[in-house]
Amino acid sequence: MTGSLSFDAIGFAGGGNRCYWQSGFFEALNARYPQRPAYYVAVSAGAYHCAMNLAGVRDRVLAAAFAFAERGLPDIDWSALRRRRSPLVVGGLFRDFLTEQFGETELAALHAAPPIQIQLSLPPAWMPGGLAALGSITAYQIEKRLTGGAHSKAGSYLGLKPAWISTHEIDSPAMLVDAIMATSSVPPFMPVGNIAGSACLDGGLVDNPPLRKLTETENEGGRTLLLTTRYGKIPPSAAGRIVVGPSEDIPIDKFTVGDADGLRHACAVGRRDGETFAERLPDLLSG
């Protein structure tokens, strides 16, 4: 069990660019009450934000991300079709950005920190990754209309299974980049992931926010913190679990590459919410 103002496990949900809220929140919380849980579980863009924070490079990566967004690149490049590449540029740009930001030093820092369980979705062996993605995304849209989308598990209805890769098992920066890309794989925006020759998709297609791992800890009497990113969409509660999310809508497109103001706004709301949460944390954990 962790200290009185810490959690045994912390989850980072997905949400594309909305996840910049998580970095702001996590910064403010740790400034007052440093967290060192047994593990983190992270899905999709939440894995990117969890990794930058645990590697100790949050400020540098955020500054680089803001500077890149300020270039105002278009989200679609139709000329890419002539090169037989997707005209949706975010996937290739994200991989290049991750490769620039995460090297041997950052990987060593992640090995020294509590492990991040990066959550993936594995299609059935008989199902091509592209088909699995199309079916899962369609099922997700239907599920969202029916349930509001507070907790997505649409891909599981099609036979996708969750899997996890720990940052303590990752032995190269290239493998780390592959893992973050795989957990973020939502074709056509992001390419189908590949880990050790196996097709992988966004871990959120079977469980977003990532509740399965957190539930294991809660069932053992541990307490968990979940950082969701959807305003007003509260996932299922459980004994020992505290869920936090944005106090206002984060109106940024999840996959845009050119909205620096939107990224900064998400971080700013996160810092404000993290400060408010830290003020209330003693009362929350003593209740």
N, C-alpha and C positions, 0 to 999 in steps of 0.2 A: 504494500500500500504506500502511496506517495504521501508527502507532507500535507498539512492541514489545508493549504491553499493551492494545492496542485491536483491534477487529474491523473488517473491511471492509464487512460488512453484518450487520444484526441483525433477526431475525424475531420478531414477537409473534403467537402463536397465538390462536385463539378459545377460548371456554369460559365465556361469560356471567360470572357473579359470581366464578367461580374466577380470573378475570383480575386481581382485586385482588392476588393473589399477585405478579403481574408488577410492579406499582408498588412493592411492598415490596422485591422483588429488585433492580429497576433503581436504586432509591434507594441501596441499600447498595453495589452495585457501583460506581456513579458517585462515591460519596463517597470511595472509595479510588482508583479508576482511571477518571477521566472518559473517556467514550466519545464519539467523533465519527466514525462510519462514513460511507461514501459515501452510504448510504441505509438506511432501515428499510423492511421490508415487514410489513404488519399486516392482520389479518383479524378481522372480527366485533368483539367487545368488546375485543380486543387493540388495535384501532385507537383506541378511546376512551382506553385507558391510555397508549398510545404518545403520543398527542396531548397529553394533560395533562402528561406528563413533559417533552416537548420544548418545550412552550409555557411551561414554568417555573411552572405553576400547580398542581402536584400536591398540595401541602399544602392549598391552599384548596379544591380540588375534592374531595379525600378528606374533608375536614372537613364540607363541604356534603353529600356523599353519606351519611356516617355520621349526620348530623343528620336528613336526610330519612328514612333507614331507621328511626330511632328513633321516628318517628311511628307506626309499626306499622300502616300501611295494609294492608288485605286485598289479596291478589293477584287476586281476582275480584270484579267489581262487576256483579251480574246486572241491575241497573237500567239499565245501559248499553244493553241490548238494546232498551229502549223508545226509545232515541235512535238506534237502528240503528248502534250502535258495538260493537266487540268488548268482551266482559265481562272480557277479560284486560287488565289496566290497564298493564302494564309498557311497552308500546310508546308510548302517549301520554305517560306520565310521563317516559320516557327522552328523548323529543324535547324536552319542555319543559325538562328539566334541562340538556340540552346547550345549548339556546338561551340559558339563563341564564349558563352558564359560559364559553362561547366567543364572544367578540366581536372587534372590530377589533384590539384590542391583542394578543389571543392569536393571531389569524391572522398578524399581522405577525411575532410571535415564531416561528411555524412557518415562515414564509417565510425567516427568517434561519437556521434550523436545517437540518440535512440533511433531504432530502425523505423523507416517509413515502409509500410506495407502498401506497395503500389498495386492498385486493383485493376485487373483486366477482365475482359469477357472473351471466352473461347467458344467459337462456333463448333457445332458438331463436325466430326471428321468428314462427313459426306457433303457438308454445305460450304460452298465457296464463300470467302470472306465478304466479297461485294454483295452477294445475295443475302447473307446474314445481316449485313449492315442495312440494306434496303428494307428488309422485312422488319428488323428491330425498330428502325426509325419510324416506319409506318405504324407499327404497333404502339410505339411511344406516343405518337400524335393522337391516336385513338384513346389510349389510356389517359392522356392529359385532359382530353375533353370530358371523359367520364369521371375522373377522380380529382382533377385539378393539378395533378402532377407533383404533389408534395413529396411523394416517394415513388420513384420509377423503378419498375422491375419488368418492363415489357419484354425485353429480350429473353428472359427466362421462359416465357410462354412458347418461344420458338426453339427451345433446346440449348440456348447459350448457357454456359456455366461460368461462375466467377473463379478467378485464380489470382494469386498474389505473388509478387516478386519483391523481396526485401532489398533495401538499399545496402544492407550488410552482405548480400549475396552478389551484388553487382561489382565486377572486377575491372571495369574500364569506363572512361568517360563516354565512349561510343555506346556502350551497353546502357548507361544511364539515359542518354538521349533516346535510344531506341525504346526504353521502358516508358519514358514520359510521352513520347509520340504514340506508343501503342495504347496507353490508357486514355489518350485524347482522340483516338481514331473514330471519326464520324464522317465517313464518305458522304458526299463528294468534297466536303470542306477539308477534311484531313484524310490522308491516305490510310489504307489498311495497314495495321501494325504488323511487325514481324519480330518474334522473340524465339531464337534458336530454331528457326525454320518453321515455326507455327504461326498461323494467322491469328491476330489478336485485334480486338475492337475495344472501344471506349468501355471502361469498367462500369460506367453509369448506366449502360444499357440493361444491366441485370440488377443493379443495386445503387441508386443514387438518391439521397446521400448514402454513403457506405455504412449501412447499419449492421451487416452480418458480423463483422469483426467486433464492433463495439458491443453487440449483444452478448458475445462470448465473455467479454470482460464483465459486463453488468451481471450476467448470470452467476459469476464467481464472487459477487459482492463488491466489485470495483465501481468507481464512478468515472463517467466519461463526459467529454465536451465535444459537441458537434458544431462545426462551423458550416452552416448552410448558406446559400447565396441568393435564394429567391425571396423577395420581399413579400411578406404576408402568406407564404406557403410553409406551414409548419409540419415537418414530418412526424411520424408516430413517436409518442413519448414512451418512456420506460423508467422503471425505478433505477435511480443512480445516474440518469442521463440529463444533462443540461444542453438545450439547443439554443444557439444564438444565430441571428441573421440580421440583415440590414434593417435599420430603423426607417428607411425610406427606399423608394424604388431606385434601382441602379439602371438608368435608361440607356445603357450602352449596348450596341449590337455585340453578340457573343463572339463573332468571328471577324470583326472589322480590324484592319491593320493601321488605320489612319486617324484615330480619335484620341489624341493625347489628352484633351480636356476631360473626356469621359473616363480615361484611366485614372487621372489625378483625382477626379471627383469620387470615384469608387474607393480609392485609398483614403481620402479625407473622411468620408463617411465611416469607413472602417475604423480609423483612429479614434474618431469621436465615440463610436459605439463601444470600442474596446476600453476607452477611459471610463465610460459610464458603467460598463460591466465590471471592471476592476474595482470600482468604488463599492459595488453591491456584492462582490464575491464573498466577503466574510459572512454576510448575512445569509447568502444563498447556501453556503456549505455548512452553516451551523443549524439550518432549519431541519 
